[in-house]
């Protein structure tokens, strides 16, 4: 009886720790917006415990959690998010991911916002297999801006008057 109770307790503690560990690994710091004396606007992101830069933003007015991915050619959104944000599918495409080939749809995002930075008509790919991940912030957004990493910090800036 004691052995069964101990095994149950050990199992519960293992499950609770794994839930806590997963939560802590994926937590992120709030996006810190700033404006320079020259009128440039930007955001400052701190690296998460998992080693990634994760930020909150908006796609077509919908709140989104982004994973910054400079290796992604386009912004990538889950099918669930695409529906919620009103992103229309264009043509079917095959894309290469870290996990191999997958199918998706090309699309355009009307408005993408990160802090005070807002860009319009951003190229995107809708990927049904993305699962619970909301969005990857890829180069179709980042190439319009300047960004630099120093230590555990990523600075993303839009130069004053620069419109693409």
Secondary structure, 3 states (H helix, E strand, C coil): CHHHHHHHHHHHHHHHHHHHHHHHHCCCCCCEEEECCCCCEEEEEECCCCCCCEEEEEECCEEEEEEECCCCCCEEEEHHHHHHHCCCCCCEEEEEECCEEEEEEEEEEEEEEECCEEEEEEEEEEEHHHCCCCEEECHHHHCCCEEEEECCEEEEEECCCCCC
